[in-house]
């Protein structure tokens, strides 16, 4: 049995990097919001403030920036401690028959070695992806864990083949996220019942696919919330269709 975790120096670097990104995002978001507000006040004749562009503009700018900025400011004094605690409690255990990932609530995820069909180490992306015969059931081992190379050699030594790849696995999951957001935007800005009906159909397909992905990881303790989240596009699309 071997247990792998983050070094304290690595945790500090990750917190500093996260703080830098959050600060950059907050400054950029505030700049966008202030600029948008000033333009709305002093240049209301701009094309972006005319319909239908105005609805798009308000939805995208305020939807993307306002809530995240509020959350960043609200949790500014607490998120570093929470992130540090989460990183310190994150551990990967490799036993004779399984790979287990520990989090704040104990074992978060695990795979039996006999279920791991291969290990992927993509050129774009850092870490080991432990793959199974189910395309949507996998584990990610971060590259910056202490003893990462030893962990990789241990898995290879247990008989799991290592393969290289160029891109991150399951590219369609990224497309799923884009379509997920797209259906929400469409439900909020479109006034055509034909478009909204098509959007409702697409949202049902997306939610069904999302549910299949979630159900592939039944050992995930957050699966209940994830299942509920899969149906957000359907609810939004249905409301958009019924209220038009």
N, C-alpha and C positions, 0 to 999 in steps of 0.2 A: 504494500500500500504506500502511495506517495501523495503528498499534499502540496499544492502549489498556490501561491498568493502573490500579491503585489508587494514590492519593497516600499518602505516608507518614503524613500527619495523619489520613487516613481509616482507615488500617490501625491506628493507635493507638486511635482511637475504637472500632473494631470489637473490638479486643482488650479494651478496658476494658468494653464492653458485654457481651462473652462472659464476662469474669471476674465481672461483677456477677450475671449470670444463674446461673452455676455456683455462686457463693457462696450466693445465695438458695436455689437448689435443695438444696444440701448442708445448709444450716441447717434448711430445712423437712423434708427427708427424715429427718434425725437426730431432729428433734422428733417426727415421726410414729412412728418406730421405737421411741424411748424411751417414748412414751406408750402404744403398743401393748404393749410388754413389761411396763410397770407395771400396766396393766389386766389383762393375762394373769395376773400374779402375785397381785394384790390383789383382782381382781374376776373370777375364773374362771367365775362363774355368769352372766355377761352372755350374751345371746342370740347375739352374734357368735362366741362361743367354743364353741357347740354345733353338732353336725353337723346339716345339711350346710354351714351358714354358716361354720363354722370353716375348712373346706378352702378355700372362696372367699377368706376373709379372709387366710389365710396365703399363698395363691398370689398374690393381688393386692398386698398390702402388701410382702411380702418380695421378690416377683418384680420389682416396679416400683422399689423403693427400695434394697434391699441391694446388688445388683451395681453400679448406677450410682454409689452413694456410694463403694464400694470403688475403682472406677475413677477417680473424681474425686480422691480422696485420694492414690491411688497415682501419678497422673500430674500432681499439682498443680505440681511444679517444672519440668515439661517441656512441658506442653501450650501455654503461651503462646509459647514459642520456635517450636514446630512450627506453630502457627496463623499466627504472623507470617511464617515462611518460606513457608508455603503461599500466603498472600495476596500476598506480594511476587512470587512466581513465577507468579501467575495473570495472564494477559494475553489480550486478545481482538485478533485480527488480521483486518482486512478488506482483502481483495485484490480484484482485478478480477473474480475468478471464484469466490471462496469466503469463508466466515467460519470462522475457526479459533480454538479455545480452547486455550491452553497451560496446563499445570499442572506439577507437579514431575517428571513423566516425559516432558516434551515435549508434543506435540500430543495432548490428551485427546479432543477432539471436533471435528468440522468438518462443515459443510454447504456444498454448492455453491450459488451464488446462483441458478442455474437450478432448483434443487430447492426453494427457499423460495417458498411460495405466498403468504404474507402475514406481516405482523408484528402481534402483538397486544400492546397495552399496557393491562392491566386496571386498573380503578380500585382494586380490592382486591388488593394485591400490587404490588411495586415492581420494574420492569424490563421488558425487551422479550422477548417469546416469539417466536422465529423458528419458524414452523410450516411443515410440509411436507404433501404429500398423504397421508402416513402419519400418522395421528392420534398415534401414540406415538413419533414421531421428531421431536424439536424441540430447540432450544437456548435457554437463558436468558441474557440479557445483564443483569447487575446494574445497578441505577439509579445506584449511587454510584461507578462508574468515572470516572476523570478523562476528560473529553471525551465524556461520555455523549450529550449533545445533538448534538454533531458526528457521533458514530457513527450516531445515529438518522437524521440528515439524509442521511448518506452512503448508508445503506441505502435510504432512500426515493428518493434521487436515482438509485439504480441500477435503479429500476423496481419495487421490491417495495412493494405497497400496505400502508398502515398502517390497522388497524382497532382501535376501542376495544371493551372488554368490561368487564362488571361484576365477574365472578369469575375466579379462576385457572382455567386450562384443565385439561381432563381430571379433572373432579371424581371420576370413577369410580375413579381411582387411589388417592384418599384412602379411599374405601369399601373398596377392595381391601386396604389396610393394616389397617383395622379388622377385616375378615373374617379376614385372616391371623392376627391376634392372637387373635381369637375362637375359631378352630379349635384353636389351641394350648391355650387355657384349657379348652375343652371336653374335649380329650383328657386333661387332667390331673385334672379334677374330677368328670366324669360317671361313674356306675356302671351306667348303662343301656346294654346292648348295642345296643338299637334306636337310641338317640340317638347312640352312637358310630359305628354303621354309617352313619347319615345324615351325621354329621360327616366321616367318611372320604370319602364321595361329594362333599360340598361342598369338602373340601380338594383333591380331584383337580381339580375345576373351577377353583378359585382358582389352583392351581399351573400349570394349563394356560394360563390367562389371563395369569399373571405371566410365563411363558416367552415368550408372544407379545409382550408389552411389551418384554422384555429383548432378544429377537431383532430388534426393530425398530431397535435401536441397536448394530449389530455393530461399529461403529468405536470403541465404548467399551472402553478397555483393561481395565476391571474386569468385563467381561461374563462371563468364565468363573466367577468367584465368585458373580456374580448368578444365573447359571443354576443353580448348586448350591443357592443359598439358596431358589430357587423351590419346591424339593421338601421343604423343612423341614416344612410343614404335613402333607404326605402321610405322611412318616415318623412324625411325632408322632401323627397320627390312627391310623395302622396299628398302632403300638405300643400306643396306648391301647385299641384294639379287641381286639387279640390277648391282652393281659395282663389283661383283665377276665374 
